[in-house]
């Protein structure tokens, strides 16, 4: 399943929920005017998801594996990108082509403001590297990380921050 920014008249923020290529739901924060009509003291979030879509055709994404005996190594990537660039596109560039040492990616920061620039946003991701059979060297992790950084720069035009 994936998510993409959506638009809905009753939502200040809306997200479409996609399964395969099919829209299966909508979620978001109600507008202030609707929130006021129900006398809510804060933001109100709602979601609607169809339970009738065929999940069997999506295949199983659940995988199980032994806990690693060797330590993981993390590196952060911070970048400035166009405001309309989606998380999904960034995720795709980080993961493809597959970097064998990359074990996980976690989004952890978003900042947008005048300091960044018009129509820009700053994003940060934490990448986790691990080999199941041995401890990685700093040189190996740095090389793998540099490949991903270069793809973000060349494929998306990301301005990488140190």
C-alpha positions in Angstrom: 0.0 0.0 0.0 1.1 3.5 -0.6 -0.1 7.0 0.1 -0.2 10.2 -1.9 -1.4 13.7 -1.3 -5.0 14.2 -2.2 -7.6 16.9 -2.3 -11.0 16.9 -0.7 -13.3 19.9 0.0 -13.8 18.9 3.6 -10.1 18.3 4.5 -7.4 20.9 5.2 -4.9 18.0 4.6 -5.9 14.9 2.6 -4.1 11.7 1.8 -5.3 9.0 -0.7 -4.6 5.4 0.2 -3.6 3.3 -2.7 -3.4 -0.5 -3.0 -1.7 -1.6 -6.2 -3.1 0.9 -8.6 -6.5 1.2 -6.9 -7.7 3.9 -4.7 -9.0 2.2 -1.5 -9.3 5.0 1.0 -9.0 8.6 2.0 -7.7 10.1 5.2 -7.1 13.6 6.5 -7.7 16.5 8.8 -11.0 18.2 8.7 -11.1 21.9 7.9 -11.4 24.4 10.8 -14.9 25.3 9.8 -16.1 21.7 10.0 -14.2 21.2 13.3 -15.9 24.3 14.7 -19.4 22.9 13.8 -18.8 19.9 16.0 -17.3 22.0 18.8 -14.0 20.1 18.8 -11.2 21.6 20.9 -8.4 20.5 18.5 -7.8 19.1 15.1 -10.0 16.2 13.9 -8.6 13.5 11.8 -10.8 11.0 9.9 -10.2 8.1 7.6 -12.3 5.9 5.3 -10.9 2.6 3.9 -12.7 0.1 1.8 -12.5 -3.4 3.2 -13.7 -5.0 0.0 -10.6 -4.5 -2.2 -8.8 -7.8 -3.1 -5.7 -7.9 -0.9 -4.8 -11.3 -2.1 -3.7 -9.9 -5.4 -1.2 -7.5 -3.7 1.0 -10.4 -2.6 2.6 -10.7 0.8 5.2 -8.2 1.7 5.8 -9.6 5.1 9.2 -11.1 5.5 10.8 -12.7 8.5 14.5 -13.1 9.1 16.9 -13.9 11.9 18.0 -11.0 14.0 21.4 -9.7 12.9 24.5 -10.9 14.7 26.5 -8.1 13.3 26.0 -4.4 14.1 24.1 -2.0 11.8 25.5 1.3 10.8 23.4 4.4 10.3 24.0 7.5 8.1 21.7 10.5 7.7 20.9 12.2 4.4 19.5 15.8 4.6 18.4 17.5 1.4 16.6 20.5 0.0 14.2 19.6 -2.8 11.2 21.1 -4.7 8.1 21.4 -2.6 6.1 19.2 -5.0 8.6 16.3 -4.9 6.9 13.3 -3.2 8.2 11.1 -0.5 7.3 8.1 -2.8 9.7 9.4 -5.5 12.5 9.9 -3.0 11.9 6.5 -1.5 12.1 4.9 -5.0 15.4 6.6 -5.8 16.9 5.6 -2.5 15.9 1.9 -2.9 16.4 1.4 -6.7 18.7 0.2 -7.9 19.1 -2.0 -4.9 22.1 -1.4 -2.7 22.9 -4.8 -1.1 24.1 -3.3 2.2 21.0 -1.0 2.7 18.7 -2.6 5.3 16.3 0.2 6.1 15.2 3.8 5.5 13.4 6.0 8.0 12.1 9.5 7.3 12.6 11.8 10.3 12.5 15.5 9.5 10.6 18.0 7.3 11.2 21.7 7.3 9.7 24.3 5.0 10.1 28.1 5.4 11.6 31.3 4.0 15.0 30.2 5.2 14.9 27.2 2.7 13.5 29.2 -0.3 10.3 29.6 -2.2 8.7 26.3 -3.3 11.4 24.3 -1.4 11.4 21.9 1.5 14.2 20.3 3.6 13.9 16.5 4.2 16.0 14.2 6.3 16.2 10.4 6.2 18.2 7.9 8.3 19.6 5.0 6.3 20.6 1.7 8.0 23.3 -0.5 6.5 24.2 -4.1 7.6 25.7 -7.2 6.3 24.3 -10.5 7.8 27.7 -12.3 7.6 30.2 -9.8 8.9 30.9 -6.3 10.4 31.0 -3.6 7.8 33.9 -1.2 7.5 33.4 2.6 7.4 34.8 2.6 3.8 32.1 0.1 2.7 29.3 2.1 4.3 30.7 5.4 3.0 30.8 4.0 -0.6 27.3 2.7 -0.5 26.0 5.9 1.0 27.8 8.0 -1.6 26.1 6.1 -4.4 22.7 6.8 -2.9 23.5 10.5 -2.3 24.7 10.8 -6.0 21.4 9.3 -7.3 19.4 11.7 -5.2 21.5 14.6 -6.6 21.4 13.4 -10.3 17.9 11.9 -10.5 16.0 14.4 -8.4 18.1 17.5 -8.4 18.4 17.3 -4.6 20.7 19.8 -2.9 22.4 17.7 -0.3 23.2 19.2 3.1 26.2 18.2 5.2 
